[in-house]
Amino acid sequence: RSIDGRMVFINVLLLAAYVGLLDVIGFVLATFAYVLVAPLSMGYRKPLVLAVFASVTTAAMVVIFGIVFYVPLPRGVDLFRDLSYMLY
């Protein structure tokens, strides 16, 4: 019932939502949203730094895993699938 316990619970829910959304909206958008929202849920309040961090982290993960190591990343469905094919 402490504040730390609530933060852990919220972050577990965020992680579950991230995993659930991977197949729907794809790796790029789900990862960007997760990396942006998770620190906000923990009290971090610098939106410009978070936006840059989320963009760089997502781009690095796509390049490293999707392009360099050829790991098939979730692409999403319909419009999200088309968007992911434009990116990588």
C-alpha positions, -999 to 999 in steps of 0.1 A, spaced: 0 0 0 30 23 -1 38 47 -29 66 24 -42 42 -5 -42 17 14 -63 44 24 -88 55 -12 -91 19 -22 -98 14 5 -123 46 -4 -141 36 -41 -142 3 -30 -158 22 -8 -183 45 -37 -192 15 -60 -197 -2 -34 -219 31 -30 -239 33 -68 -245 -4 -69 -255 -1 -40 -279 30 -53 -297 11 -74 -321 -16 -47 -326 3 -15 -332 38 -29 -338 72 -27 -322 81 8 -331 49 26 -318 45 3 -288 81 7 -277 81 45 -282 49 48 -261 62 25 -234 96 42 -231 77 76 -230 50 66 -205 70 44 -180 92 72 -167 62 95 -165 44 70 -142 74 71 -119 74 108 -116 99 120 -142 87 154 -155 110 166 -183 89 160 -215 115 171 -240 142 149 -226 117 120 -225 107 125 -261 143 125 -273 152 95 -251 122 76 -264 130 84 -300 167 75 -297 160 43 -277 133 31 -302 155 39 -332 185 22 -317 165 -10 -309 150 -11 -344 184 -7 -360 202 -31 -337 176 -59 -336 156 -54 -368 184 -44 -392 217 -56 -379 206 -89 -363 176 -96 -386 153 -103 -357 117 -102 -369 100 -75 -349 62 -73 -345 48 -51 -373 12 -46 -362 -19 -49 -383 -33 -29 -412 -21 7 -412 5 0 -385 20 -28 -407 23 -5 -437 40 21 -415 65 -3 -402 74 -14 -437 81 22 -445 105 25 -415 124 -8 -418 
